[in-house]
């Protein structure tokens, strides 16, 4: 699939997300919009999944560890055919299982993640299980930069390198913000690339909104023979695609009212 086609799909998914947002109730909008391009690339270019048989044993595993960005994954799953658009539009409604934090009860979702730091350890468990059973399944985990403050992640990072989990790919949504401030103000973990290399990982840097960048890196990973886990630092813009949210800390919690929702939908360029 070409970059032009992927960009079109990402644009359509952003539109679906806006349609699904519950006015004055849905939050974590900026967090979800920053990962759309990454999720689209993984699901439409890389991941082996079976929408009509979500638990197929041959499937690859995708885990959204930053569970509060669930809307991006829900909309992508709908676009892939896991469930209907009508079902997606129940997002964040009373009684719906499409909650703001991702829910494993939704078709295509492997695990519920809410407390940060859980997704990567679970992914590591899946990866070592596949290797020991001599299976070809791959594991992809999307984490947040603020999430790397969690000790459970660093335990998993050391474990993955020690056991040479080369079937594991971790993508960092590096948008520079977390719940209370910028990541640099809370705990400045950079240079992350050096840390991960010192821990025994392959490390790559990409523009998280550039599909050509993503393709080059994933092709490199595919051809690697060094038996190391893989870490991708994807530089992103929080709220990407929504001008009033882009690059702003407040987009972590900011909601929109019905009038603004209608304005955004009306002005949305579906021809991008």
Backbone as CSV, one residue per row, in Angstrom:
resi,resn,N_x,N_y,N_z,CA_x,CA_y,CA_z,C_x,C_y,C_z
1,UNK,0.845,-1.196,0.000,0.000,0.000,0.000,0.879,1.244,0.000
2,UNK,0.570,2.199,-0.854,1.390,3.397,-1.005,1.199,4.373,0.151
3,UNK,2.174,5.272,0.289,2.080,6.314,1.318,0.865,7.201,1.097
4,UNK,0.550,7.469,-0.174,-0.618,8.298,-0.487,-1.900,7.641,0.005
5,UNK,-2.015,6.335,-0.190,-3.196,5.600,0.265,-3.252,5.564,1.791
6,UNK,-2.119,5.358,2.422,-2.075,5.344,3.887,-2.473,6.700,4.462
7,UNK,-2.022,7.767,3.831,-2.377,9.114,4.283,-3.879,9.336,4.174
8,UNK,-4.471,8.843,3.103,-5.918,8.972,2.912,-6.668,8.209,4.004
9,UNK,-6.218,7.004,4.305,-6.858,6.203,5.360,-6.731,6.900,6.710
10,UNK,-5.551,7.441,6.999,-5.340,8.143,8.268,-6.273,9.345,8.379
11,UNK,-6.471,10.044,7.282,-7.374,11.190,7.266,-8.812,10.752,7.537
12,UNK,-9.215,9.645,6.902,-10.565,9.115,7.111,-10.754,8.671,8.560
13,UNK,-9.717,8.109,9.155,-9.812,7.655,10.541,-9.910,8.841,11.491
14,UNK,-9.189,9.908,11.218,-9.323,11.108,12.053,-10.762,11.645,11.992
15,UNK,-11.344,11.586,10.816,-12.731,12.034,10.670,-13.665,11.137,11.494
16,UNK,-13.455,9.838,11.425,-14.246,8.898,12.230,-14.105,9.196,13.716
17,UNK,-12.891,9.525,14.125,-12.644,9.828,15.536,-13.427,11.051,15.981
18,UNK,-13.414,12.081,15.155,-14.166,13.290,15.500,-15.658,12.976,15.594
19,UNK,-16.159,12.182,14.655,-17.567,11.783,14.695,-17.903,11.048,16.001
20,UNK,-16.958,10.295,16.510,-17.207,9.441,17.672,-17.087,10.166,19.002
21,UNK,-16.393,11.291,19.015,-16.160,12.022,20.263,-17.481,12.476,20.877
22,UNK,-17.602,12.262,22.164,-18.799,12.681,22.893,-18.599,14.107,23.416
23,UNK,-19.381,15.070,22.923,-19.178,16.471,23.299,-19.176,16.679,24.812
24,UNK,-18.166,17.431,25.274,-17.975,17.809,26.674,-17.715,16.626,27.606
25,UNK,-17.656,15.419,27.076,-17.442,14.229,27.903,-16.141,13.500,27.554
26,UNK,-15.815,13.421,26.267,-14.620,12.680,25.848,-13.361,13.521,26.038
27,UNK,-12.340,12.886,26.580,-11.060,13.558,26.805,-9.952,12.737,26.136
28,UNK,-8.700,13.070,26.443,-7.550,12.366,25.847,-7.570,12.437,24.311
29,UNK,-8.108,13.521,23.800,-8.229,13.673,22.349,-6.849,13.877,21.719
30,UNK,-6.070,14.777,22.279,-4.728,15.022,21.746,-3.861,13.782,21.769
31,UNK,-3.994,12.978,22.828,-3.200,11.748,22.963,-3.523,10.761,21.854
32,UNK,-4.794,10.670,21.496,-5.221,9.731,20.459,-4.819,10.212,19.068
33,UNK,-4.935,11.511,18.819,-4.630,12.025,17.485,-3.137,11.981,17.165
34,UNK,-2.290,11.958,18.180,-0.850,11.921,17.901,-0.396,10.575,17.349
35,UNK,-1.151,9.501,17.597,-0.695,8.165,17.196,-1.384,7.622,15.949
36,UNK,-2.296,8.380,15.358,-3.098,7.850,14.246,-2.227,7.308,13.119
37,UNK,-1.240,8.068,12.684,-0.433,7.644,11.542,0.351,6.369,11.850
38,UNK,0.858,6.267,13.060,1.594,5.064,13.466,0.664,3.853,13.455
39,UNK,-0.511,4.002,14.040,-1.455,2.890,14.125,-1.917,2.465,12.729
40,UNK,-2.168,3.443,11.873,-2.587,3.132,10.503,-1.495,2.343,9.789
41,UNK,-0.253,2.783,9.902,0.840,2.084,9.224,0.950,0.644,9.733
42,UNK,0.874,0.457,11.030,1.012,-0.889,11.594,-0.115,-1.800,11.117
43,UNK,-1.354,-1.311,11.180,-2.502,-2.160,10.851,-2.672,-2.391,9.350
44,UNK,-2.311,-1.413,8.532,-2.565,-1.535,7.104,-1.315,-1.935,6.304
45,UNK,-0.159,-1.967,6.958,1.073,-2.296,6.236,1.846,-3.453,6.870
46,UNK,1.739,-3.627,8.171,2.636,-4.545,8.871,1.918,-5.724,9.524
47,UNK,0.898,-5.435,10.274,0.290,-6.410,11.178,-0.481,-7.498,10.440
48,UNK,-0.270,-8.740,10.865,-1.045,-9.863,10.345,-2.235,-10.055,11.289
49,UNK,-3.431,-9.650,10.832,-4.635,-9.753,11.651,-5.770,-10.342,10.825
50,UNK,-6.808,-10.805,11.516,-7.921,-11.496,10.871,-9.237,-10.936,11.418
51,UNK,-9.772,-9.875,10.785,-10.970,-9.216,11.300,-12.158,-10.148,11.519
52,UNK,-12.298,-11.177,10.697,-13.413,-12.105,10.859,-13.110,-13.204,11.872
53,UNK,-11.865,-13.291,12.283,-11.442,-14.289,13.269,-10.350,-13.667,14.139
54,UNK,-10.721,-12.701,15.006,-9.733,-11.903,15.732,-8.744,-12.700,16.584
55,UNK,-9.115,-13.893,17.011,-8.242,-14.685,17.872,-7.477,-15.766,17.103
56,UNK,-7.393,-15.620,15.810,-6.638,-16.571,14.994,-5.227,-16.733,15.573
57,UNK,-4.788,-17.972,15.749,-3.506,-18.237,16.396,-2.309,-17.744,15.587
58,UNK,-2.505,-17.458,14.307,-1.407,-16.980,13.473,-1.253,-15.462,13.506
59,UNK,-2.128,-14.788,14.223,-2.122,-13.330,14.222,-0.879,-12.772,14.915
60,UNK,-0.488,-11.573,14.498,0.478,-10.790,15.253,-0.258,-10.093,16.392
61,UNK,0.496,-9.656,17.371,-0.078,-9.002,18.543,0.254,-7.516,18.528
62,UNK,-0.784,-6.686,18.678,-0.570,-5.253,18.883,-1.144,-4.873,20.234
63,UNK,-0.334,-4.183,21.031,-0.769,-3.713,22.347,-0.623,-2.201,22.414
64,UNK,-1.706,-1.530,22.717,-1.661,-0.093,22.987,-1.420,0.084,24.477
65,UNK,-0.184,0.368,24.850,0.121,0.502,26.272,-0.370,1.840,26.827
66,UNK,-0.375,2.882,25.982,-0.954,4.158,26.414,-2.465,4.064,26.181
67,UNK,-3.130,3.356,27.090,-4.519,2.957,26.896,-5.501,4.088,26.749
68,UNK,-5.124,5.283,27.219,-6.030,6.432,27.135,-6.172,6.957,25.708
69,UNK,-5.367,6.444,24.776,-5.472,6.850,23.373,-6.309,5.854,22.569
70,UNK,-7.209,5.171,23.237,-7.972,4.067,22.654,-8.724,4.436,21.382
71,UNK,-9.231,5.656,21.295,-10.084,6.021,20.168,-9.381,5.811,18.827
72,UNK,-8.080,6.075,18.766,-7.335,5.886,17.517,-7.344,4.429,17.084
73,UNK,-7.212,3.520,18.047,-7.213,2.091,17.736,-8.619,1.618,17.403
74,UNK,-9.613,2.055,18.159,-10.998,1.666,17.857,-11.371,2.050,16.417
75,UNK,-11.070,3.292,16.033,-11.424,3.762,14.692,-10.674,2.974,13.616
76,UNK,-9.428,2.618,13.898,-8.648,1.825,12.948,-9.208,0.418,12.826
77,UNK,-9.592,-0.176,13.945,-10.197,-1.505,13.909,-11.497,-1.487,13.110
78,UNK,-12.275,-0.425,13.262,-13.513,-0.326,12.484,-13.197,-0.237,10.985
79,UNK,-12.184,0.548,10.658,-11.798,0.706,9.255,-11.281,-0.605,8.672
80,UNK,-10.678,-1.443,9.515,-10.169,-2.749,9.071,-11.265,-3.799,8.974
81,UNK,-12.461,-3.480,9.498,-13.589,-4.395,9.371,-13.845,-5.289,10.561
82,UNK,-13.306,-4.937,11.728,-13.548,-5.738,12.930,-14.974,-5.555,13.449
83,UNK,-15.545,-4.381,13.232,-16.919,-4.122,13.654,-17.480,-2.950,12.856
84,UNK,-18.749,-2.675,13.039,-19.448,-1.674,12.224,-19.201,-0.245,12.712
85,UNK,-19.466,0.700,11.830,-19.348,2.105,12.208,-20.371,2.461,13.282
86,UNK,-21.552,1.890,13.205,-22.583,2.144,14.214,-22.076,1.770,15.600
87,UNK,-21.341,0.681,15.673,-20.764,0.219,16.935,-19.720,1.214,17.431
88,UNK,-18.887,1.719,16.506,-17.859,2.693,16.873,-18.471,3.965,17.440
89,UNK,-19.605,4.382,16.894,-20.220,5.637,17.324,-20.830,5.551,18.718
90,UNK,-20.767,4.364,19.328,-21.158,4.224,20.736,-20.017,4.590,21.676
91,UNK,-18.874,4.954,21.109,-17.692,5.289,21.915,-18.015,6.256,23.048
92,UNK,-17.562,5.905,24.238,-17.661,6.767,25.426,-19.091,7.039,25.875
93,UNK,-20.037,6.245,25.358,-21.427,6.389,25.794,-21.684,5.506,27.013
94,UNK,-22.672,5.845,27.819,-23.036,5.030,28.970,-23.408,3.618,28.504
95,UNK,-22.820,2.628,29.112,-23.130,1.250,28.780,-22.300,0.662,27.652
96,UNK,-21.508,1.489,26.963,-20.692,0.994,25.859,-19.404,0.374,26.392
97,UNK,-18.916,-0.675,25.709,-17.622,-1.246,26.093,-16.469,-0.507,25.405
98,UNK,-16.786,0.442,24.514,-15.746,1.249,23.889,-15.420,2.421,24.817
99,UNK,-14.672,2.116,25.835,-14.341,3.100,26.868,-13.136,3.938,26.463
100,UNK,-12.902,5.031,27.178,-11.779,5.915,26.853,-10.443,5.201,27.027
101,UNK,-10.341,4.324,27.991,-9.164,3.466,28.114,-9.481,2.142,27.417
102,UNK,-8.550,1.663,26.625,-8.831,0.562,25.715,-9.281,-0.699,26.452
103,UNK,-10.241,-1.400,25.856,-10.948,-2.493,26.521,-10.821,-3.774,25.700
104,UNK,-10.325,-4.835,26.322,-10.113,-6.104,25.616,-11.415,-6.787,25.201
105,UNK,-12.551,-6.290,25.672,-13.831,-6.854,25.249,-14.205,-6.441,23.825
106,UNK,-13.501,-5.455,23.294,-13.748,-4.984,21.932,-13.010,-5.899,20.957
107,UNK,-13.676,-6.324,19.893,-13.066,-7.217,18.904,-11.794,-6.612,18.332
108,UNK,-10.699,-7.366,18.386,-9.422,-6.909,17.867,-8.496,-6.328,18.906
109,UNK,-9.003,-6.063,20.101,-8.175,-5.535,21.189,-7.662,-6.703,22.029
110,UNK,-6.361,-6.778,22.199,-5.757,-7.916,22.899,-5.833,-7.798,24.409
111,UNK,-5.651,-6.601,24.937,-5.552,-6.440,26.387,-6.014,-5.038,26.789
112,UNK,-6.677,-4.957,27.927,-7.058,-3.661,28.488,-5.831,-3.029,29.137
113,UNK,-5.600,-1.765,28.840,-4.493,-1.053,29.485,-5.007,0.275,30.002
114,UNK,-4.761,0.524,31.245,-5.191,1.767,31.859,-4.036,2.346,32.638
115,UNK,-3.593,1.632,33.669,-2.404,2.066,34.405,-1.196,1.927,33.499
116,UNK,-0.452,3.007,33.347,0.687,2.984,32.429,1.802,2.082,32.950
117,UNK,2.500,1.458,32.013,3.590,0.564,32.374,3.229,-0.895,32.297
118,UNK,1.979,-1.202,31.926,1.541,-2.603,31.864,1.726,-3.224,30.486
119,UNK,1.566,-2.440,29.438,1.531,-2.990,28.084,2.814,-3.663,27.657
120,UNK,3.961,-3.036,27.933,5.230,-3.603,27.503,5.546,-4.921,28.221
121,UNK,5.406,-5.017,29.532,5.636,-6.310,30.168,4.750,-7.432,29.616
122,UNK,3.503,-7.114,29.314,2.613,-8.124,28.722,3.126,-8.513,27.334
123,UNK,3.534,-7.533,26.548,4.065,-7.804,25.219,5.325,-8.655,25.274
124,UNK,6.173,-8.408,26.255,7.388,-9.205,26.438,7.023,-10.667,26.723
125,UNK,5.991,-10.858,27.538,5.543,-12.221,27.825,5.080,-12.949,26.581
126,UNK,4.316,-12.245,25.734,3.855,-12.837,24.483,5.046,-13.173,23.578
127,UNK,6.001,-12.236,23.495,7.142,-12.414,22.591,7.986,-13.621,22.975
128,UNK,8.275,-13.777,24.256,9.108,-14.917,24.660,8.344,-16.229,24.492
129,UNK,7.036,-16.188,24.688,6.223,-17.388,24.478,6.279,-17.832,23.020
130,UNK,6.148,-16.867,22.089,6.206,-17.198,20.662,7.565,-17.786,20.284
131,UNK,8.639,-17.202,20.798,9.967,-17.709,20.460,10.181,-19.121,20.997
132,UNK,9.779,-19.346,22.223,9.992,-20.665,22.828,9.144,-21.744,22.161
133,UNK,8.005,-21.337,21.601,7.158,-22.301,20.887,7.494,-22.354,19.392
134,UNK,8.568,-21.656,19.023,9.028,-21.622,17.627,7.930,-21.139,16.674
135,UNK,7.204,-20.096,17.115,6.156,-19.494,16.284,6.670,-18.211,15.647
136,UNK,6.083,-17.849,14.520,6.549,-16.695,13.757,5.790,-15.402,14.074
137,UNK,4.844,-15.467,15.006,4.067,-14.282,15.360,4.985,-13.160,15.867
138,UNK,4.643,-11.928,15.518,5.379,-10.758,15.978,4.555,-10.004,17.024
139,UNK,5.239,-9.235,17.844,4.577,-8.447,18.883,4.980,-6.981,18.721
140,UNK,3.972,-6.108,18.671,4.185,-4.670,18.536,3.517,-3.969,19.717
141,UNK,4.270,-3.124,20.407,3.741,-2.409,21.569,3.962,-0.912,21.363
142,UNK,2.886,-0.147,21.459,2.962,1.313,21.341,2.890,1.920,22.734
143,UNK,3.949,2.622,23.115,4.026,3.203,24.450,4.100,4.728,24.362
144,UNK,3.923,5.379,25.514,4.032,6.837,25.587,5.362,7.218,26.224
145,UNK,5.813,8.454,25.969,7.091,8.868,26.544,7.003,9.042,28.061
146,UNK,5.893,9.581,28.555,5.742,9.700,30.004,5.706,8.360,30.711
147,UNK,5.267,7.349,29.972,5.168,5.993,30.514,6.530,5.405,30.874
148,UNK,7.577,5.937,30.278,8.916,5.428,30.572,9.423,5.877,31.938
149,UNK,8.597,6.611,32.680,8.912,6.873,34.084,8.639,5.652,34.962
150,UNK,7.934,4.673,34.412,7.511,3.509,35.192,8.610,2.448,35.253
151,UNK,8.927,1.993,36.463,9.969,0.988,36.647,9.653,-0.337,35.983
152,UNK,8.373,-0.678,35.890,7.990,-1.950,35.269,8.442,-2.006,33.812
153,UNK,8.459,-0.855,33.143,8.923,-0.825,31.763,10.414,-1.140,31.680
154,UNK,11.206,-0.574,32.577,12.652,-0.792,32.520,13.006,-2.231,32.884
155,UNK,12.243,-2.850,33.741,12.443,-4.278,33.996,12.173,-5.082,32.729
156,UNK,11.090,-4.730,32.032,10.748,-5.425,30.793,11.800,-5.174,29.711
157,UNK,12.328,-3.964,29.656,13.352,-3.611,28.671,14.616,-4.449,28.885
158,UNK,15.036,-4.601,30.128,16.216,-5.431,30.421,15.942,-6.898,30.110
159,UNK,14.762,-7.373,30.473,14.390,-8.771,30.249,14.377,-9.084,28.752
160,UNK,13.792,-8.186,27.965,13.677,-8.412,26.518,15.050,-8.500,25.861
161,UNK,15.978,-7.645,26.279,17.322,-7.682,25.705,18.060,-8.955,26.124
162,UNK,17.949,-9.318,27.386,18.633,-10.517,27.883,18.181,-11.766,27.136
163,UNK,16.891,-11.848,26.848,16.340,-13.028,26.174,16.278,-12.862,24.657
164,UNK,16.841,-11.764,24.152,17.019,-11.543,22.707,15.688,-11.696,21.952
165,UNK,14.721,-10.920,22.393,13.370,-11.010,21.822,13.295,-10.200,20.528
166,UNK,13.857,-10.745,19.473,13.932,-10.052,18.189,12.587,-9.991,17.478
167,UNK,11.579,-10.692,18.014,10.220,-10.621,17.457,9.388,-9.515,18.100
168,UNK,10.039,-8.674,18.888,9.371,-7.592,19.612,9.769,-6.239,19.030
169,UNK,8.757,-5.408,18.727,8.979,-4.037,18.268,8.207,-3.100,19.191
170,UNK,8.915,-2.163,19.791,8.286,-1.163,20.654,8.373,0.185,19.967
171,UNK,7.236,0.856,19.843,7.189,2.179,19.217,6.841,3.210,20.287
172,UNK,7.679,4.207,20.411,7.462,5.280,21.379,6.758,6.456,20.724
173,UNK,5.586,6.809,21.227,4.887,8.015,20.794,5.523,9.197,21.514
174,UNK,6.508,9.779,20.882,7.312,10.836,21.506,6.720,12.208,21.176
175,UNK,5.589,12.537,21.857,4.962,13.842,21.608,5.384,14.897,22.628
176,UNK,6.212,14.501,23.603,6.820,15.472,24.501,6.002,15.884,25.704
177,UNK,4.789,15.298,25.858,3.932,15.675,26.981,3.448,14.444,27.742
178,UNK,3.166,14.642,29.023,2.486,13.632,29.811,1.426,14.313,30.663
179,UNK,0.872,13.606,31.626,-0.328,14.082,32.297,-0.236,15.429,32.991
180,UNK,0.969,15.801,33.468,1.053,17.006,34.288,1.982,18.083,33.740
181,UNK,2.742,17.759,32.702,3.661,18.742,32.136,4.352,18.131,30.919
182,UNK,5.402,18.786,30.461,6.222,18.177,29.419,7.048,17.053,30.041
183,UNK,7.421,16.090,29.243,8.210,14.975,29.777,9.567,15.457,30.290
184,UNK,10.123,16.472,29.653,11.418,16.988,30.104,11.327,17.620,31.486
185,UNK,10.178,18.231,31.791,10.018,18.865,33.096,9.789,17.854,34.212
186,UNK,9.139,16.747,33.901,8.819,15.754,34.929,10.039,14.884,35.225
187,UNK,10.477,14.115,34.244,11.725,13.357,34.338,12.335,13.329,32.938
188,UNK,13.450,13.990,32.777,14.087,14.050,31.468,14.899,12.777,31.235
189,UNK,14.374,11.891,30.403,15.001,10.588,30.167,15.939,10.571,28.961
190,UNK,16.017,11.665,28.247,16.855,11.676,27.052,18.334,11.835,27.426
191,UNK,19.246,11.241,26.637,19.020,10.645,25.320,18.522,9.191,25.410
192,UNK,17.281,8.990,25.028,16.695,7.649,25.093,17.363,6.675,24.128
193,UNK,17.779,7.175,22.974,18.415,6.266,22.013,19.660,5.623,22.611
194,UNK,20.473,6.396,23.300,21.681,5.855,23.933,21.324,4.867,25.042
195,UNK,20.322,5.200,25.841,19.919,4.303,26.929,19.508,2.932,26.378
196,UNK,18.667,2.950,25.349,18.190,1.675,24.812,19.317,0.886,24.136
197,UNK,20.226,1.579,23.473,21.367,0.857,22.883,22.223,0.232,23.982
198,UNK,22.428,0.982,25.064,23.206,0.445,26.177,22.514,-0.756,26.818
199,UNK,21.185,-0.777,26.728,20.418,-1.896,27.277,20.352,-3.076,26.310
200,UNK,20.888,-2.915,25.100,20.974,-4.038,24.178,19.892,-4.120,23.122
201,UNK,19.307,-2.986,22.767,18.241,-2.948,21.760,18.753,-2.321,20.461
202,UNK,18.127,-2.694,19.342,18.251,-1.914,18.112,17.409,-0.661,18.284
203,UNK,17.923,0.475,17.874,17.210,1.745,18.082,17.121,2.520,16.759
204,UNK,15.947,3.099,16.522,15.705,3.870,15.309,14.943,5.142,15.668
205,UNK,15.133,6.172,14.867,14.388,7.421,15.040,13.632,7.728,13.752
206,UNK,12.356,8.100,13.891,11.554,8.433,12.722,10.641,9.624,13.018
207,UNK,10.106,10.192,11.955,8.985,11.130,12.048,7.722,10.269,12.117
208,UNK,7.008,10.330,13.220,5.835,9.489,13.426,4.633,9.834,12.577
209,UNK,4.775,10.823,11.703,3.707,11.169,10.759,4.157,10.978,9.309
210,UNK,5.306,10.352,9.129,5.877,10.178,7.789,5.898,8.690,7.441
211,UNK,5.043,8.290,6.506,4.914,6.871,6.179,6.155,6.315,5.484
212,UNK,6.882,7.149,4.738,8.112,6.677,4.106,9.175,6.372,5.153
213,UNK,9.270,7.222,6.180,10.170,6.959,7.304,9.847,5.609,7.947
214,UNK,8.576,5.401,8.197,8.150,4.161,8.841,8.507,2.954,7.991
215,UNK,8.265,3.061,6.697,8.527,1.921,5.813,10.005,1.554,5.797
216,UNK,10.872,2.550,5.749,12.317,2.291,5.744,12.745,1.563,7.020
217,UNK,12.254,2.026,8.158,12.652,1.419,9.429,12.116,-0.002,9.555
218,UNK,10.864,-0.211,9.193,10.302,-1.560,9.325,10.941,-2.535,8.336
219,UNK,11.386,-2.050,7.188,12.135,-2.904,6.268,13.486,-3.285,6.861
220,UNK,14.127,-2.336,7.541,15.398,-2.632,8.211,15.211,-3.671,9.295
221,UNK,14.160,-3.502,10.100,13.878,-4.452,11.167,13.630,-5.855,10.604
222,UNK,12.893,-5.904,9.520,12.565,-7.186,8.889,13.824,-7.938,8.464
223,UNK,14.844,-7.187,8.051,16.064,-7.808,7.539,17.168,-7.956,8.578
224,UNK,16.889,-7.540,9.817,17.892,-7.657,10.876,18.212,-9.113,11.173
225,UNK,19.477,-9.382,11.463,19.886,-10.731,11.834,20.600,-10.765,13.182
226,UNK,20.539,-9.659,13.930,21.310,-9.590,15.173,20.558,-10.054,16.416
227,UNK,19.301,-10.495,16.257,18.545,-11.103,17.358,18.381,-10.170,18.563
228,UNK,18.129,-8.893,18.292,17.861,-7.937,19.369,16.424,-7.430,19.274
229,UNK,15.822,-7.041,20.410,14.525,-6.354,20.338,14.698,-4.990,19.694
230,UNK,13.596,-4.424,19.208,13.652,-3.203,18.407,12.857,-2.068,19.040
231,UNK,13.480,-0.902,19.101,12.860,0.269,19.710,12.848,1.407,18.701
232,UNK,11.655,1.942,18.433,11.493,3.042,17.477,11.040,4.291,18.215
233,UNK,11.827,5.343,18.139,11.438,6.637,18.713,10.733,7.421,17.608
234,UNK,9.424,7.551,17.735,8.623,8.225,16.710,8.265,9.625,17.201
235,UNK,8.885,10.621,16.624,8.584,11.999,16.987,7.213,12.371,16.444
236,UNK,6.313,12.775,17.330,4.944,13.084,16.931,4.506,14.442,17.473
237,UNK,3.369,14.892,16.976,2.755,16.134,17.445,1.473,15.772,18.172
238,UNK,1.404,16.115,19.425,0.179,15.860,20.193,-0.985,16.587,19.529
239,UNK,-2.097,15.860,19.302,-3.255,16.470,18.668,-3.146,16.628,17.166
240,UNK,-2.222,15.898,16.526,-1.973,16.047,15.086,-3.270,15.925,14.281
241,UNK,-3.527,16.936,13.444,-4.721,16.946,12.604,-5.823,17.841,13.117
242,UNK,-5.697,18.302,14.363,-6.669,19.241,14.934,-5.913,20.507,15.327
243,UNK,-5.970,21.562,14.520,-5.160,22.760,14.759,-5.256,23.325,16.174
244,UNK,-6.437,23.302,16.770,-6.593,23.860,18.114,-5.986,22.972,19.197
245,UNK,-5.588,21.754,18.842,-5.034,20.807,19.796,-3.544,20.546,19.573
246,UNK,-3.045,20.850,18.385,-1.697,20.443,18.017,-0.624,21.067,18.907
247,UNK,0.221,20.185,19.455,1.376,20.615,20.224,1.059,21.294,21.539
248,UNK,-0.155,21.081,22.052,-0.578,21.768,23.269,-0.768,20.777,24.418
249,UNK,-0.197,21.110,25.565,-0.329,20.265,26.745,-1.791,20.038,27.109
250,UNK,-2.617,21.108,27.022,-4.005,21.012,27.471,-4.839,20.045,26.630
251,UNK,-4.333,19.662,25.450,-5.100,18.728,24.619,-5.133,17.325,25.228
252,UNK,-4.355,17.102,26.282,-4.398,15.823,26.999,-5.776,15.629,27.643
253,UNK,-6.355,16.745,28.129,-7.623,16.661,28.856,-8.775,17.406,28.178
254,UNK,-8.441,18.303,27.284,-9.429,19.197,26.680,-10.529,18.429,25.935
255,UNK,-11.770,18.851,26.120,-12.894,18.278,25.377,-13.392,19.311,24.364
256,UNK,-14.367,18.914,23.550,-14.984,19.866,22.629,-16.496,19.826,22.812
257,UNK,-17.134,20.961,22.568,-18.591,20.985,22.681,-19.224,20.632,21.330
258,UNK,-20.528,20.498,21.308,-21.229,20.070,20.096,-21.010,21.047,18.935
259,UNK,-21.034,22.338,19.231,-20.862,23.340,18.184,-19.486,23.217,17.538
260,UNK,-18.447,23.077,18.364,-17.091,22.941,17.827,-16.926,21.634,17.069
261,UNK,-17.550,20.594,17.561,-17.495,19.304,16.866,-18.084,19.444,15.460
262,UNK,-19.236,20.080,15.360,-19.881,20.267,14.056,-19.029,21.140,13.134
263,UNK,-18.383,22.159,13.715,-17.524,23.043,12.929,-16.321,22.287,12.375
264,UNK,-15.712,21.453,13.224,-14.552,20.661,12.791,-14.947,19.700,11.680
265,UNK,-16.077,19.027,11.848,-16.531,18.070,10.839,-16.838,18.773,9.512
266,UNK,-17.472,19.934,9.617,-17.845,20.669,8.409,-16.615,21.151,7.644
267,UNK,-15.577,21.537,8.389,-14.390,22.081,7.738,-13.327,21.049,7.433
268,UNK,-13.601,19.784,7.737,-12.610,18.746,7.559,-12.362,18.479,6.075
269,UNK,-11.098,18.439,5.693,-10.741,18.216,4.287,-10.599,16.720,4.032
270,UNK,-11.594,16.113,3.421,-11.568,14.675,3.156,-10.731,14.333,1.921
271,UNK,-10.165,15.350,1.273,-9.391,15.093,0.059,-7.886,15.064,0.313
272,UNK,-7.477,15.145,1.567,-6.043,15.108,1.875,-5.453,13.765,1.451
